[in-house]
Amino acid sequence: PKPAGGGGGGGGDGASKTSALSAVEKLKDTLAMLEKREVLLHKKMAAELEKAKEFNRQKNKRAALQCLKKKKLYEQQIENLTNHQLKLEEQVITLEESKTTQEMFSALRSGATAMAHIQKETNIDQVDKVMDDINEQGEKMRAVQEALGQPVGYAADLDEDELDAELAALEAEDLEADLGLGAADPVVVAAVAARPAPAQAAAAVAAPSMPAMPSAPSRPPALPVMPSVPGKSQEDEELEALQAEMELLGA
């Protein structure tokens, strides 16, 4: 069951609202009645004016004056009715404005009550605890992802240097196959082993060139410089130079 105090407050608000509405309706009914009364008085005033004109044409001054007096009385009543209508309309406006204010206050009070209820359920300690839980779960998830990304089993025991050496041997075999040489050719293997890395080759190109020393007579003639072909890399040009050198040695 609801508390007696809460029910009484709601009943009071409902009674007040009903009273205001009924008062406004009653005032509007009274205004409608006064308007009808005013229309009737205007008709009577016009009728008395016509009678006064008729008596005046008949040279009956006394009857004409009597009709004009009645017309003045009707005018006075119409003026009083106008004042009453103005007061009633003012009262209607005041009541409607008061009812609007009451509705606005009721809405504000409901909003304040709802806000207080929300704040009671959501205090700052609970918010801090939720944020701490979120941060903790995020850190745990990052740790799990890092653990899953680490190599395990046989892959964790592999030697990176050994893999690099094996990869270099495979490159040498591919080069031998491209040049059409035997797999046991020591010259090719030594040339591939002595080939500079891409970073070293770039550093050599960037370094300032030293003046060329005169070549000894016993050395073979210098190899012609191959023209740079668009689309070829530095590695391709080195391979072509090495192939030309091997042809000269074979000759």
C-alpha positions in Angstrom: 0.0 0.0 0.0 1.1 3.6 -0.7 1.9 5.9 2.1 -0.9 8.2 3.2 1.3 11.3 2.7 2.2 10.5 -0.9 -1.5 9.8 -1.8 -2.7 13.0 -0.1 -0.1 15.1 -2.1 -1.2 13.5 -5.4 -4.9 14.0 -4.6 -4.2 17.6 -3.7 -2.5 18.3 -7.0 -5.3 16.6 -8.9 -8.0 18.6 -7.0 -6.1 21.8 -7.6 -5.8 21.1 -11.3 -9.5 20.2 -11.5 -10.5 23.3 -9.6 -8.5 25.5 -12.0 -10.0 23.9 -15.1 -13.5 24.2 -13.8 -13.0 27.8 -12.8 -11.7 28.7 -16.3 -14.6 26.9 -17.9 -17.1 28.7 -15.7 -15.5 32.1 -16.6 -15.7 31.3 -20.3 -19.4 30.4 -20.0 -20.1 33.7 -18.2 -18.3 35.5 -21.0 -20.4 33.8 -23.6 -23.6 34.8 -21.7 -22.4 38.5 -21.5 -21.7 38.6 -25.2 -25.2 37.4 -25.9 -26.6 40.0 -23.5 -24.6 42.7 -25.3 -26.0 41.6 -28.7 -29.5 41.8 -27.3 -29.0 45.3 -25.8 -27.6 46.5 -29.2 -30.8 45.3 -30.8 -33.0 47.1 -28.2 -31.0 50.3 -28.5 -31.5 50.2 -32.3 -35.2 49.6 -31.9 -35.6 52.6 -29.5 -33.7 54.8 -31.9 -36.1 53.9 -34.7 -39.1 54.5 -32.4 -37.7 58.0 -31.5 -37.3 58.8 -35.2 -40.9 57.7 -35.8 -42.3 59.7 -32.9 -40.3 62.7 -34.0 -41.9 62.5 -37.5 -45.3 62.4 -35.8 -44.4 65.5 -33.8 -44.7 63.5 -30.6 -41.7 65.0 -28.7 -42.5 63.4 -25.4 -42.5 59.9 -26.8 -39.4 60.5 -28.8 -37.5 61.7 -25.7 -38.7 58.7 -23.8 -37.3 56.4 -26.5 -34.0 58.3 -26.5 -33.7 57.9 -22.7 -34.2 54.1 -23.0 -31.5 54.1 -25.7 -29.1 55.9 -23.3 -29.9 53.3 -20.6 -29.1 50.5 -23.0 -25.8 52.2 -23.9 -24.9 52.4 -20.3 -25.6 48.7 -19.8 -23.5 47.9 -22.8 -20.6 49.9 -21.4 -21.0 48.0 -18.0 -21.1 44.7 -19.8 -17.9 45.6 -21.7 -16.1 46.4 -18.4 -17.4 43.1 -16.9 -16.2 41.1 -19.9 -12.7 42.7 -19.7 -12.5 41.7 -16.0 -13.6 38.2 -16.7 -11.1 37.8 -19.6 -8.3 39.1 -17.4 -9.3 36.5 -14.8 -9.2 33.7 -17.4 -5.8 34.8 -18.6 -4.5 34.8 -15.0 -5.9 31.4 -14.2 -4.5 29.9 -17.4 -1.1 31.4 -16.7 -1.2 30.0 -13.1 -2.2 26.6 -14.4 0.8 26.7 -16.8 3.1 27.7 -14.0 1.8 24.8 -11.8 2.4 22.3 -14.6 5.9 23.6 -15.2 6.7 23.4 -11.4 5.3 19.8 -11.3 7.6 18.9 -14.3 10.6 20.5 -12.6 9.9 18.7 -9.4 9.6 15.3 -11.2 12.9 15.9 -13.0 14.7 16.8 -9.7 13.3 13.7 -8.1 14.5 11.5 -11.0 17.9 13.1 -11.0 18.3 12.5 -7.3 17.3 8.9 -7.7 19.9 8.4 -10.5 22.7 10.1 -8.4 21.8 7.8 -5.5 22.3 4.7 -7.6 25.5 6.0 -9.3 28.0 7.3 -6.7 31.6 8.3 -7.4 33.1 5.3 -5.6 31.3 2.8 -7.9 32.4 4.8 -11.0 36.0 4.6 -9.9 35.7 0.9 -9.2 34.3 0.2 -12.6 37.0 2.2 -14.3 39.7 0.4 -12.3 38.2 -3.0 -13.4 38.2 -1.9 -17.0 41.9 -0.8 -16.9 42.8 -4.1 -15.1 41.1 -6.2 -17.7 42.8 -4.2 -20.5 46.2 -4.9 -19.0 45.4 -8.6 -18.7 44.3 -8.8 -22.3 47.5 -7.0 -23.5 49.6 -9.5 -21.5 47.7 -12.5 -23.0 48.2 -11.1 -26.6 52.0 -10.6 -26.0 52.2 -14.2 -24.6 50.4 -15.6 -27.6 52.7 -13.7 -30.0 55.9 -15.2 -28.6 57.4 -18.3 -30.5 57.1 -21.6 -28.8 58.4 -25.1 -29.2 61.0 -25.8 -32.0 60.6 -22.3 -33.5 61.9 -20.7 -30.2 65.2 -22.7 -30.4 66.1 -21.7 -34.0 69.3 -19.7 -34.6 68.7 -16.6 -36.6 72.4 -16.4 -37.8 72.3 -20.0 -39.0 69.1 -19.2 -41.0 70.7 -16.1 -42.5 73.8 -18.2 -43.6 71.5 -20.8 -45.2 69.6 -18.1 -47.0 72.8 -16.7 -48.4 73.8 -20.2 -49.7 70.4 -20.5 -51.4 71.0 -17.1 -53.1 74.4 -18.4 -54.3 72.8 -21.5 -55.8 70.2 -19.3 -57.6 73.0 -17.1 -59.0 74.9 -20.2 -60.3 71.8 -21.4 -62.0 71.2 -18.0 -63.7 74.8 -17.9 -64.9 74.8 -21.5 -66.2 77.8 -22.4 -64.1 78.5 -25.6 -62.2 77.6 -25.8 -58.6 81.2 -26.6 -57.6 82.7 -23.5 -59.3 84.8 -21.8 -56.6 85.1 -18.5 -58.4 81.4 -17.9 -58.4 81.0 -19.0 -54.8 83.8 -16.6 -53.7 82.4 -13.8 -55.8 79.0 -14.2 -54.2 80.4 -14.4 -50.7 82.5 -11.3 -51.3 79.5 -9.4 -52.8 78.7 -6.4 -50.5 75.4 -6.1 -48.8 72.9 -3.5 -50.2 73.7 -1.1 -47.4 77.4 -1.4 -48.0 77.0 -0.9 -51.7 74.9 2.2 -51.1 77.5 3.6 -48.7 80.2 3.0 -51.3 78.3 4.8 -54.0 77.6 7.8 -51.6 81.3 8.0 -50.6 83.5 10.4 -52.7 85.5 8.7 -55.4 89.3 8.5 -55.0 91.6 9.3 -58.0 92.2 6.2 -60.1 95.7 4.6 -59.7 97.6 3.5 -62.9 97.0 -0.1 -63.6 99.9 -2.5 -63.7 100.8 -4.0 -67.1 100.3 -7.6 -65.9 96.6 -6.9 -65.0 93.9 -7.6 -67.6 92.3 -4.6 -69.3 89.6 -2.8 -67.4 86.1 -4.0 -68.1 83.8 -1.7 -70.1 81.2 0.1 -68.0 77.8 -1.3 -68.8 75.2 1.4 -69.5 72.5 1.7 -66.9 69.3 0.2 -68.1 66.1 1.7 -66.7 64.3 -0.7 -64.4 67.4 -2.6 -63.4 68.6 -2.6 -59.8 72.1 -2.2 -58.5 72.2 -5.9 -57.8 71.4 -6.7 -61.4 74.2 -4.4 -62.7 76.7 -6.1 -60.3 75.7 -9.5 -61.6 76.2 -8.4 -65.2 79.6 -7.0 -64.4 80.6 -10.3 -62.7 79.4 -12.3 -65.7 81.5 -10.2 -68.1 84.5 -10.7 -65.8 84.0 -14.4 -65.8 83.9 -14.5 -69.6 87.2 -12.6 -69.8 88.8 -15.0 -67.4 87.5 -18.0 -69.4 88.9 -16.4 -72.6 
